[in-house]
Amino acid sequence: MQAAGVPASPVEDVGDLVGRDLAPSGFFKQIAHPSGVSMLLQHEPITWDGERLPLERAPLLGEHTEAVFSELLGIDGDELAELVAEGVVY
């Protein structure tokens, strides 16, 4: 179909894509995970204003709790420690 000028592509799953060397395309990015393993992340197939959004791992449970409580909610360290001790926050 492509030879005839018809836009076409094979139907592939992630396993097919990972098997090819797509690193130069920037479509995949390998990052380290805090647990000590590496992860292969895939970019979204769309771009925003011609740019791909940055790839990052999802935050760990509670990873940003202190920053959210202090920077966004204005709760100091002592009050946060009290909430953790009471089981309100983990």
Phi, psi and omega in degrees: 000318180298321179298333179271003178089010179267122177300124182208155179206150176291153174275118185234156172252179184300323179300322178295318182291318182295329181292341179262157179277089179259006181304317179298335181283345183075011182286332178240153177219131178262128180231159177275141176256145180304339180285352178103359178256165175256153181235145175256117181255148181246133175292154171294149182284357180252162177239158177248117183052039178080002182241148173275143176292151180295145177265127177218156176285158176290148179293150175287158179302120178082003185300325183249013183303312183297317180295319180297313182292321183278311186281322183266325184256351177071024180268129182281171184300321181294316180294321177295318178299323178294317178296323177293316180297328179278354180080013179284322180237142179253000000 
